[in-house]
Amino acid sequence: MTQSLDQIYEGIIRNAEGDPDVIGFILGGSRGKGFATRHSDYDCTLVVTQEAYQATARRMSELPPGFDVAVHTIQSFAEHAAWNGPYRWDRYNWTHLRAQIDKRGGLIQQLVDEKGKVPEGEVDNFIRTSLDHYINQVCRSIKCLRDRSRIAHRLEAADSILPLLDVVFALHKGRLRPYYKYLRWELTEFPLEGLPWSGDQFLGMLMAILTDGSYASQQTIFQWVDRTIRGQGYGSVFEAWGDDLRIVDYVPETIVGRQSDDV
């Protein structure tokens, strides 16, 4: 009889618990965050001894569709998703995960926790770089608004959202900007206490910016960023813009809806 994915998962856990070559096991993806739907696969990580690596990797590669088990040695697991490595994009995957098996006295969980955030020594530089990127996008979008370029204004404004989220999440103890699929969930389950708006209010402003560039929402958010984050030791990022930052204060005679050169 064909086993279900749930039965395969339970079997892997049972075998891993009794296998001396298994060091750790982590259920990741949506299932690991308690966010699973009927479409969710099983995304897992199995950490094994060096001696068992090849045989285990070969065996895990034979699992049916819907089951993806990445096999690591303890060293390769520690190196995976390094901040300056090619898999940095994978770091958010490790947030809010708990190791189902950890035979090294908490080491596996420690490595999981480290991957799921901005490294402590990188937080300040990451915020500065992201903040500068955000300011740049806001300035570019308002210049386009001034020049009556509707499409350009909306696209530049939309591009400001990613660095904005990088900044506001990293300000909260180095948290990582979530994949957009998890953004509402993060704001609801793990609120950003420094934001002056509820999660729904913040998402509403972001949606308004995505919809039509929303000058009003963009100004509201930027004024908060300027007032709040400047005072947290990042004033030099704003000051580096000098007189160029004045464009943020531009008030259009007509808002985006009446601009028509690009439509």
CYANA upper distance limits for C-alpha pairs under 8 A (distance plus 0.5 A):
  3 GLN  CA      7 GLN  CA      6.39
  3 GLN  CA      8 ILE  CA      6.91
  4 SER  CA      8 ILE  CA      6.82
  5 LEU  CA      9 TYR  CA      6.65
  5 LEU  CA     42 TYR  CA      8.32
  5 LEU  CA     66 GLY  CA      7.81
  5 LEU  CA     67 PHE  CA      7.81
  6 ASP  CA     10 GLU  CA      6.76
  7 GLN  CA     11 GLY  CA      6.65
  8 ILE  CA     12 ILE  CA      6.74
  9 TYR  CA     13 ILE  CA      6.84
  9 TYR  CA     42 TYR  CA      8.36
 10 GLU  CA     14 ARG  CA      6.75
 11 GLY  CA     15 ASN  CA      6.64
 12 ILE  CA     16 ALA  CA      6.44
 13 ILE  CA     17 GLU  CA      6.62
 13 ILE  CA     25 PHE  CA      8.41
 14 ARG  CA     18 GLY  CA      7.18
 15 ASN  CA     19 ASP  CA      6.54
 16 ALA  CA     22 VAL  CA      6.28
 16 ALA  CA     25 PHE  CA      8.18
 16 ALA  CA    101 ILE  CA      8.46
 17 GLU  CA     22 VAL  CA      7.96
 17 GLU  CA    101 ILE  CA      7.51
 21 ASP  CA     48 VAL  CA      5.99
 21 ASP  CA     49 THR  CA      5.84
 21 ASP  CA     52 ALA  CA      6.79
 22 VAL  CA     46 LEU  CA      7.78
 22 VAL  CA     47 VAL  CA      6.55
 22 VAL  CA     48 VAL  CA      4.89
 22 VAL  CA     49 THR  CA      7.07
 22 VAL  CA    103 LYS  CA      8.46
 23 ILE  CA     46 LEU  CA      8.27
 23 ILE  CA     47 VAL  CA      5.79
 23 ILE  CA     48 VAL  CA      5.61
 23 ILE  CA     49 THR  CA      7.39
 23 ILE  CA     74 ILE  CA      8.21
 23 ILE  CA    101 ILE  CA      7.89
 23 ILE  CA    102 ASP  CA      6.74
 23 ILE  CA    103 LYS  CA      5.74
 23 ILE  CA    104 ARG  CA      7.29
 24 GLY  CA     46 LEU  CA      6.42
 24 GLY  CA     47 VAL  CA      5.33
 24 GLY  CA     48 VAL  CA      7.44
 24 GLY  CA     99 ALA  CA      7.59
 24 GLY  CA    100 GLN  CA      7.99
 24 GLY  CA    101 ILE  CA      5.28
 24 GLY  CA    102 ASP  CA      5.12
 24 GLY  CA    103 LYS  CA      6.66
 24 GLY  CA    104 ARG  CA      8.40
 24 GLY  CA    108 ILE  CA      6.84
 25 PHE  CA     44 CYS  CA      7.77
 25 PHE  CA     45 THR  CA      6.17
 25 PHE  CA     46 LEU  CA      5.17
 25 PHE  CA     47 VAL  CA      6.66
 25 PHE  CA     99 ALA  CA      6.41
 25 PHE  CA    100 GLN  CA      6.11
 25 PHE  CA    101 ILE  CA      5.33
 25 PHE  CA    102 ASP  CA      7.34
 26 ILE  CA     32 GLY  CA      8.38
 26 ILE  CA     44 CYS  CA      6.16
 26 ILE  CA     45 THR  CA      5.66
 26 ILE  CA     46 LEU  CA      7.20
 26 ILE  CA     97 LEU  CA      8.06
 26 ILE  CA     98 ARG  CA      7.24
 26 ILE  CA     99 ALA  CA      5.10
 26 ILE  CA    100 GLN  CA      6.05
 26 ILE  CA    101 ILE  CA      7.45
 27 LEU  CA     31 ARG  CA      7.47
 27 LEU  CA     32 GLY  CA      5.48
 27 LEU  CA     42 TYR  CA      7.91
 27 LEU  CA     43 ASP  CA      6.73
 27 LEU  CA     44 CYS  CA      5.07
 27 LEU  CA     45 THR  CA      7.08
 27 LEU  CA     97 LEU  CA      8.02
 27 LEU  CA     98 ARG  CA      8.20
 27 LEU  CA     99 ALA  CA      7.62
 27 LEU  CA    100 GLN  CA      7.57
 28 GLY  CA     32 GLY  CA      4.79
 28 GLY  CA     33 LYS  CA      7.58
 28 GLY  CA     42 TYR  CA      8.05
 28 GLY  CA     43 ASP  CA      5.74
 28 GLY  CA     44 CYS  CA      5.89
 28 GLY  CA     45 THR  CA      7.87
 28 GLY  CA     93 ASN  CA      7.44
 28 GLY  CA     94 TRP  CA      7.59
 28 GLY  CA     97 LEU  CA      7.22
 29 GLY  CA     33 LYS  CA      7.21
 29 GLY  CA     42 TYR  CA      7.86
 29 GLY  CA     43 ASP  CA      6.05
 29 GLY  CA     44 CYS  CA      8.29
 29 GLY  CA     93 ASN  CA      6.88
 30 SER  CA     34 GLY  CA      6.74
 30 SER  CA     35 PHE  CA      5.24
 30 SER  CA     36 ALA  CA      5.40
 30 SER  CA     37 THR  CA      8.44
 30 SER  CA     40 SER  CA      7.22
 31 ARG  CA     35 PHE  CA      6.13
 31 ARG  CA     36 ALA  CA      5.15
 31 ARG  CA     40 SER  CA      7.57
 31 ARG  CA     41 ASP  CA      8.39
 31 ARG  CA     42 TYR  CA      7.50
 31 ARG  CA     43 ASP  CA      8.34
 32 GLY  CA     96 HIS  CA      8.46
 32 GLY  CA     97 LEU  CA      6.38
 32 GLY  CA     98 ARG  CA      8.07
 33 LYS  CA     96 HIS  CA      6.75
 33 LYS  CA     97 LEU  CA      6.76
 36 ALA  CA     40 SER  CA      6.09
 40 SER  CA     66 GLY  CA      8.40
 41 ASP  CA     66 GLY  CA      5.21
 41 ASP  CA     67 PHE  CA      6.50
 41 ASP  CA     68 ASP  CA      8.06
 42 TYR  CA     66 GLY  CA      6.61
 42 TYR  CA     67 PHE  CA      5.36
 42 TYR  CA     68 ASP  CA      6.55
 42 TYR  CA     69 VAL  CA      8.36
 43 ASP  CA     67 PHE  CA      6.87
 43 ASP  CA     68 ASP  CA      5.45
 43 ASP  CA     69 VAL  CA      6.53
 43 ASP  CA     70 ALA  CA      8.43
 44 CYS  CA     67 PHE  CA      8.46
 44 CYS  CA     68 ASP  CA      6.67
 44 CYS  CA     69 VAL  CA      5.13
 44 CYS  CA     70 ALA  CA      6.72
 45 THR  CA     69 VAL  CA      5.89
 45 THR  CA     70 ALA  CA      5.22
 45 THR  CA     71 VAL  CA      6.38
 45 THR  CA     72 HIS  CA      7.86
 46 LEU  CA     69 VAL  CA      7.20
 46 LEU  CA     70 ALA  CA      6.66
 46 LEU  CA     71 VAL  CA      5.33
 46 LEU  CA     72 HIS  CA      6.70
 47 VAL  CA     71 VAL  CA      6.39
 47 VAL  CA     72 HIS  CA      5.26
 47 VAL  CA     73 THR  CA      5.84
 47 VAL  CA     74 ILE  CA      6.59
 47 VAL  CA     77 PHE  CA      7.62
 48 VAL  CA     52 ALA  CA      6.81
 48 VAL  CA     53 TYR  CA      6.59
 48 VAL  CA     56 THR  CA      8.47
 48 VAL  CA     71 VAL  CA      7.76
 48 VAL  CA     72 HIS  CA      6.73
 48 VAL  CA     73 THR  CA      5.65
 48 VAL  CA     74 ILE  CA      7.34
 49 THR  CA     53 TYR  CA      6.70
 49 THR  CA     73 THR  CA      6.18
 49 THR  CA     74 ILE  CA      7.64
 50 GLN  CA     73 THR  CA      6.19
 52 ALA  CA     56 THR  CA      6.46
 53 TYR  CA     57 ALA  CA      6.49
 53 TYR  CA     71 VAL  CA      7.67
 53 TYR  CA     72 HIS  CA      7.58
 53 TYR  CA     73 THR  CA      7.16
 54 GLN  CA     58 ARG  CA      6.67
 55 ALA  CA     59 ARG  CA      6.71
 56 THR  CA     60 MET  CA      6.59
 56 THR  CA     71 VAL  CA      7.73
 57 ALA  CA     61 SER  CA      6.65
 57 ALA  CA     70 ALA  CA      8.21
 57 ALA  CA     71 VAL  CA      6.18
 58 ARG  CA     62 GLU  CA      7.37
 59 ARG  CA     63 LEU  CA      7.94
 60 MET  CA     68 ASP  CA      8.43
 60 MET  CA     69 VAL  CA      6.66
 60 MET  CA     70 ALA  CA      8.47
 60 MET  CA     71 VAL  CA      8.33
 61 SER  CA     68 ASP  CA      8.46
 61 SER  CA     69 VAL  CA      8.09
 63 LEU  CA     67 PHE  CA      6.77
 63 LEU  CA     68 ASP  CA      8.17
 72 HIS  CA     76 SER  CA      6.13
 72 HIS  CA     77 PHE  CA      5.88
 73 THR  CA     77 PHE  CA      6.51
 74 ILE  CA     78 ALA  CA      6.65
 75 GLN  CA     79 GLU  CA      6.85
 76 SER  CA     80 HIS  CA      6.49
 78 ALA  CA    111 LEU  CA      6.80
 80 HIS  CA     85 GLY  CA      8.45
 80 HIS  CA     87 TYR  CA      7.31
 81 ALA  CA     85 GLY  CA      6.79
 81 ALA  CA     86 PRO  CA      7.70
 81 ALA  CA     87 TYR  CA      4.99
 81 ALA  CA     88 ARG  CA      5.10
 81 ALA  CA     89 TRP  CA      7.69
 81 ALA  CA     90 ASP  CA      6.31
 81 ALA  CA     91 ARG  CA      6.16
 81 ALA  CA    115 LYS  CA      7.22
 82 ALA  CA     86 PRO  CA      8.19
 82 ALA  CA     87 TYR  CA      7.25
 82 ALA  CA     88 ARG  CA      6.24
 82 ALA  CA     91 ARG  CA      8.47
 82 ALA  CA    115 LYS  CA      7.89
 83 TRP  CA     88 ARG  CA      5.80
 83 TRP  CA    118 VAL  CA      8.13
 83 TRP  CA    119 PRO  CA      7.85
 84 ASN  CA     88 ARG  CA      7.08
 87 TYR  CA     91 ARG  CA      8.07
 90 ASP  CA     94 TRP  CA      8.14
 91 ARG  CA     95 THR  CA      8.00
 91 ARG  CA    115 LYS  CA      5.84
 91 ARG  CA    116 GLY  CA      5.83
 91 ARG  CA    117 LYS  CA      7.58
 92 TYR  CA    115 LYS  CA      8.07
 92 TYR  CA    116 GLY  CA      5.87
 92 TYR  CA    117 LYS  CA      7.69
 92 TYR  CA    176 LEU  CA      6.73
 92 TYR  CA    177 ARG  CA      7.93
 92 TYR  CA    178 PRO  CA      6.69
 92 TYR  CA    179 TYR  CA      7.77
 93 ASN  CA    116 GLY  CA      7.48
 94 TRP  CA    112 VAL  CA      6.37
 94 TRP  CA    113 ASP  CA      7.53
 94 TRP  CA    115 LYS  CA      6.53
 94 TRP  CA    116 GLY  CA      5.14
 95 THR  CA    112 VAL  CA      8.11
 95 THR  CA    113 ASP  CA      7.31
 95 THR  CA    115 LYS  CA      8.00
 95 THR  CA    116 GLY  CA      4.72
 95 THR  CA    117 LYS  CA      7.58
 96 HIS  CA    113 ASP  CA      8.43
 96 HIS  CA    116 GLY  CA      8.05
 97 LEU  CA    112 VAL  CA      7.70
 97 LEU  CA    113 ASP  CA      8.33
 98 ARG  CA    109 GLN  CA      7.13
 98 ARG  CA    112 VAL  CA      8.28
 99 ALA  CA    108 ILE  CA      7.40
 99 ALA  CA    109 GLN  CA      6.24
 99 ALA  CA    112 VAL  CA      8.31
102 ASP  CA    106 GLY  CA      6.57
102 ASP  CA    107 LEU  CA      7.68
102 ASP  CA    108 ILE  CA      6.15
102 ASP  CA    109 GLN  CA      7.55
103 LYS  CA    108 ILE  CA      8.39
104 ARG  CA    108 ILE  CA      7.21
106 GLY  CA    110 GLN  CA      6.67
107 LEU  CA    111 LEU  CA      6.77
108 ILE  CA    112 VAL  CA      6.78
109 GLN  CA    113 ASP  CA      6.62
110 GLN  CA    114 GLU  CA      6.72
111 LEU  CA    115 LYS  CA      6.81
112 VAL  CA    116 GLY  CA      6.92
113 ASP  CA    117 LYS  CA      7.66
114 GLU  CA    118 VAL  CA      8.45
114 GLU  CA    119 PRO  CA      7.53
115 LYS  CA    119 PRO  CA      8.49
116 GLY  CA    175 ARG  CA      8.17
116 GLY  CA    176 LEU  CA      7.63
117 LYS  CA    174 GLY  CA      6.14
117 LYS  CA    175 ARG  CA      5.58
117 LYS  CA    176 LEU  CA      5.88
118 VAL  CA    122 GLU  CA      7.00
118 VAL  CA    123 VAL  CA      6.43
118 VAL  CA    170 ALA  CA      7.61
118 VAL  CA    174 GLY  CA      5.43
118 VAL  CA    175 ARG  CA      6.80
118 VAL  CA    176 LEU  CA      6.80
119 PRO  CA    123 VAL  CA      6.88
119 PRO  CA    174 GLY  CA      7.68
120 GLU  CA    174 GLY  CA      7.44
122 GLU  CA    126 PHE  CA      6.46
123 VAL  CA    127 ILE  CA      6.61
123 VAL  CA    170 ALA  CA      7.24
123 VAL  CA    174 GLY  CA      6.41
124 ASP  CA    128 ARG  CA      6.74
125 ASN  CA    129 THR  CA      6.57
126 PHE  CA    130 SER  CA      6.52
126 PHE  CA    167 VAL  CA      8.47
126 PHE  CA    170 ALA  CA      8.41
127 ILE  CA    131 LEU  CA      6.29
127 ILE  CA    166 ASP  CA      7.82
127 ILE  CA    167 VAL  CA      5.82
127 ILE  CA    170 ALA  CA      7.11
127 ILE  CA    171 LEU  CA      7.82
128 ARG  CA    132 ASP  CA      6.65
128 ARG  CA    234 TYR  CA      7.50
128 ARG  CA    237 VAL  CA      7.13
129 THR  CA    133 HIS  CA      6.80
130 SER  CA    134 TYR  CA      6.63
130 SER  CA    163 PRO  CA      5.56
130 SER  CA    164 LEU  CA      7.68
130 SER  CA    166 ASP  CA      6.85
130 SER  CA    167 VAL  CA      6.45
131 LEU  CA    135 ILE  CA      6.67
131 LEU  CA    163 PRO  CA      7.17
131 LEU  CA    164 LEU  CA      7.46
131 LEU  CA    167 VAL  CA      6.62
131 LEU  CA    237 VAL  CA      7.89
132 ASP  CA    136 ASN  CA      6.62
132 ASP  CA    237 VAL  CA      6.84
132 ASP  CA    238 PHE  CA      8.21
133 HIS  CA    137 GLN  CA      6.83
133 HIS  CA    160 SER  CA      8.12
133 HIS  CA    163 PRO  CA      6.70
134 TYR  CA    138 VAL  CA      6.80
134 TYR  CA    160 SER  CA      5.70
134 TYR  CA    161 ILE  CA      8.02
134 TYR  CA    162 LEU  CA      8.48
134 TYR  CA    163 PRO  CA      5.69
134 TYR  CA    164 LEU  CA      6.16
135 ILE  CA    139 CYS  CA      6.64
135 ILE  CA    160 SER  CA      8.32
135 ILE  CA    238 PHE  CA      8.49
136 ASN  CA    140 ARG  CA      6.62
137 GLN  CA    141 SER  CA      6.54
137 GLN  CA    156 GLU  CA      6.24
137 GLN  CA    157 ALA  CA      6.92
137 GLN  CA    159 ASP  CA      7.00
137 GLN  CA    160 SER  CA      5.52
138 VAL  CA    142 ILE  CA      6.75
138 VAL  CA    156 GLU  CA      7.70
138 VAL  CA    157 ALA  CA      6.65
138 VAL  CA    160 SER  CA      6.71
138 VAL  CA    218 GLN  CA      8.24
138 VAL  CA    248 VAL  CA      7.83
139 CYS  CA    143 LYS  CA      6.66
139 CYS  CA    245 LEU  CA      7.56
139 CYS  CA    247 ILE  CA      6.75
139 CYS  CA    248 VAL  CA      6.49
140 ARG  CA    144 CYS  CA      6.83
140 ARG  CA    153 HIS  CA      8.11
140 ARG  CA    156 GLU  CA      6.86
141 SER  CA    145 LEU  CA      6.77
141 SER  CA    152 ALA  CA      7.50
141 SER  CA    153 HIS  CA      4.98
141 SER  CA    154 ARG  CA      7.48
141 SER  CA    155 LEU  CA      8.12
141 SER  CA    156 GLU  CA      5.30
141 SER  CA    157 ALA  CA      5.76
142 ILE  CA    146 ARG  CA      6.56
142 ILE  CA    153 HIS  CA      7.12
142 ILE  CA    247 ILE  CA      7.31
142 ILE  CA    248 VAL  CA      7.08
142 ILE  CA    250 TYR  CA      7.86
143 LYS  CA    147 ASP  CA      6.67
143 LYS  CA    153 HIS  CA      8.20
143 LYS  CA    247 ILE  CA      7.36
144 CYS  CA    148 ARG  CA      6.63
144 CYS  CA    149 SER  CA      5.61
144 CYS  CA    150 ARG  CA      7.61
144 CYS  CA    152 ALA  CA      6.51
144 CYS  CA    153 HIS  CA      5.38
145 LEU  CA    149 SER  CA      6.34
145 LEU  CA    150 ARG  CA      7.01
145 LEU  CA    153 HIS  CA      5.93
145 LEU  CA    252 PRO  CA      7.85
145 LEU  CA    256 VAL  CA      7.54
146 ARG  CA    250 TYR  CA      8.04
146 ARG  CA    252 PRO  CA      6.90
148 ARG  CA    256 VAL  CA      8.34
148 ARG  CA    259 GLN  CA      6.00
148 ARG  CA    260 SER  CA      7.69
148 ARG  CA    261 ASP  CA      7.15
149 SER  CA    153 HIS  CA      6.56
149 SER  CA    259 GLN  CA      7.53
149 SER  CA    260 SER  CA      7.91
149 SER  CA    261 ASP  CA      6.57
149 SER  CA    262 ASP  CA      6.45
150 ARG  CA    154 ARG  CA      6.80
150 ARG  CA    256 VAL  CA      6.72
150 ARG  CA    259 GLN  CA      6.51
150 ARG  CA    260 SER  CA      7.13
150 ARG  CA    261 ASP  CA      7.56
150 ARG  CA    262 ASP  CA      6.37
150 ARG  CA    263 VAL  CA      8.06
151 ILE  CA    155 LEU  CA      6.68
151 ILE  CA    262 ASP  CA      6.44
151 ILE  CA    263 VAL  CA      8.09
152 ALA  CA    156 GLU  CA      6.51
153 HIS  CA    157 ALA  CA      6.53
153 HIS  CA    213 GLY  CA      7.03
154 ARG  CA    158 ALA  CA      6.57
154 ARG  CA    209 ILE  CA      7.90
154 ARG  CA    210 LEU  CA      7.61
154 ARG  CA    211 THR  CA      8.40
154 ARG  CA    212 ASP  CA      6.45
154 ARG  CA    213 GLY  CA      4.92
155 LEU  CA    159 ASP  CA      6.75
155 LEU  CA    213 GLY  CA      8.19
156 GLU  CA    160 SER  CA      7.05
157 ALA  CA    161 ILE  CA      7.80
157 ALA  CA    209 ILE  CA      7.00
157 ALA  CA    210 LEU  CA      7.90
157 ALA  CA    213 GLY  CA      6.14
157 ALA  CA    218 GLN  CA      8.27
158 ALA  CA    209 ILE  CA      6.84
158 ALA  CA    210 LEU  CA      5.83
158 ALA  CA    213 GLY  CA      7.49
159 ASP  CA    163 PRO  CA      8.41
160 SER  CA    164 LEU  CA      6.69
161 ILE  CA    165 LEU  CA      6.65
161 ILE  CA    206 LEU  CA      7.71
162 LEU  CA    166 ASP  CA      6.79
163 PRO  CA    167 VAL  CA      6.69
164 LEU  CA    168 VAL  CA      6.82
165 LEU  CA    169 PHE  CA      6.44
165 LEU  CA    177 ARG  CA      6.33
166 ASP  CA    170 ALA  CA      6.47
166 ASP  CA    176 LEU  CA      7.26
166 ASP  CA    177 ARG  CA      5.69
167 VAL  CA    171 LEU  CA      6.61
168 VAL  CA    172 HIS  CA      7.45
168 VAL  CA    192 LEU  CA      8.34
169 PHE  CA    173 LYS  CA      8.47
169 PHE  CA    174 GLY  CA      7.34
169 PHE  CA    175 ARG  CA      5.57
169 PHE  CA    176 LEU  CA      6.32
169 PHE  CA    177 ARG  CA      6.19
169 PHE  CA    192 LEU  CA      7.73
170 ALA  CA    174 GLY  CA      4.58
170 ALA  CA    175 ARG  CA      5.16
170 ALA  CA    176 LEU  CA      6.43
170 ALA  CA    177 ARG  CA      7.92
171 LEU  CA    175 ARG  CA      7.75
172 HIS  CA    192 LEU  CA      7.42
172 HIS  CA    193 GLU  CA      8.48
172 HIS  CA    194 GLY  CA      8.19
178 PRO  CA    182 TYR  CA      6.45
178 PRO  CA    183 LEU  CA      6.24
178 PRO  CA    186 GLU  CA      7.91
179 TYR  CA    183 LEU  CA      7.03
180 TYR  CA    184 ARG  CA      8.48
182 TYR  CA    186 GLU  CA      6.48
183 LEU  CA    187 LEU  CA      6.75
184 ARG  CA    188 THR  CA      6.61
184 ARG  CA    199 GLY  CA      7.58
184 ARG  CA    200 ASP  CA      8.29
184 ARG  CA    203 LEU  CA      8.08
185 TRP  CA    189 GLU  CA      6.30
185 TRP  CA    190 PHE  CA      8.29
186 GLU  CA    190 PHE  CA      5.64
186 GLU  CA    191 PRO  CA      7.18
187 LEU  CA    191 PRO  CA      5.07
187 LEU  CA    192 LEU  CA      7.01
187 LEU  CA    199 GLY  CA      5.63
188 THR  CA    199 GLY  CA      6.72
191 PRO  CA    199 GLY  CA      7.58
197 TRP  CA    201 GLN  CA      6.22
197 TRP  CA    202 PHE  CA      6.38
198 SER  CA    202 PHE  CA      6.69
199 GLY  CA    203 LEU  CA      6.62
200 ASP  CA    204 GLY  CA      6.49
201 GLN  CA    205 MET  CA      6.93
202 PHE  CA    206 LEU  CA      6.87
203 LEU  CA    207 MET  CA      6.55
204 GLY  CA    208 ALA  CA      6.68
205 MET  CA    209 ILE  CA      6.80
205 MET  CA    217 SER  CA      5.86
205 MET  CA    218 GLN  CA      8.22
206 LEU  CA    210 LEU  CA      6.75
206 LEU  CA    217 SER  CA      8.06
207 MET  CA    211 THR  CA      6.47
208 ALA  CA    212 ASP  CA      6.77
208 ALA  CA    213 GLY  CA      7.18
208 ALA  CA    214 SER  CA      5.98
208 ALA  CA    217 SER  CA      7.42
209 ILE  CA    213 GLY  CA      4.61
209 ILE  CA    214 SER  CA      5.12
209 ILE  CA    215 TYR  CA      8.01
209 ILE  CA    217 SER  CA      7.12
209 ILE  CA    218 GLN  CA      7.22
210 LEU  CA    214 SER  CA      8.29
212 ASP  CA    256 VAL  CA      7.81
213 GLY  CA    218 GLN  CA      8.11
213 GLY  CA    256 VAL  CA      8.02
214 SER  CA    218 GLN  CA      6.64
214 SER  CA    256 VAL  CA      8.31
215 TYR  CA    219 GLN  CA      6.55
215 TYR  CA    255 ILE  CA      7.79
215 TYR  CA    256 VAL  CA      8.38
216 ALA  CA    220 THR  CA      6.68
217 SER  CA    221 ILE  CA      6.73
218 GLN  CA    222 PHE  CA      6.53
219 GLN  CA    223 GLN  CA      6.43
219 GLN  CA    248 VAL  CA      8.40
220 THR  CA    224 TRP  CA      6.95
221 ILE  CA    225 VAL  CA      6.72
222 PHE  CA    226 ASP  CA      6.50
223 GLN  CA    227 ARG  CA      6.49
224 TRP  CA    228 THR  CA      6.24
224 TRP  CA    229 ILE  CA      8.33
225 VAL  CA    229 ILE  CA      5.79
225 VAL  CA    230 ARG  CA      7.70
226 ASP  CA    230 ARG  CA      5.92
226 ASP  CA    238 PHE  CA      8.37
227 ARG  CA    231 GLY  CA      7.18
228 THR  CA    232 GLN  CA      7.33
229 ILE  CA    233 GLY  CA      7.78
229 ILE  CA    234 TYR  CA      6.74
229 ILE  CA    235 GLY  CA      8.14
230 ARG  CA    234 TYR  CA      5.31
230 ARG  CA    235 GLY  CA      4.83
230 ARG  CA    236 SER  CA      8.44
230 ARG  CA    238 PHE  CA      7.74
231 GLY  CA    235 GLY  CA      7.03
234 TYR  CA    238 PHE  CA      7.82
235 GLY  CA    239 GLU  CA      6.67
236 SER  CA    240 ALA  CA      6.47
237 VAL  CA    241 TRP  CA      7.78
238 PHE  CA    242 GLY  CA      8.03
238 PHE  CA    245 LEU  CA      8.24
241 TRP  CA    245 LEU  CA      6.13
246 ARG  CA    250 TYR  CA      7.80
254 THR  CA    258 ARG  CA      6.81
254 THR  CA    259 GLN  CA      8.08
255 ILE  CA    259 GLN  CA      7.85
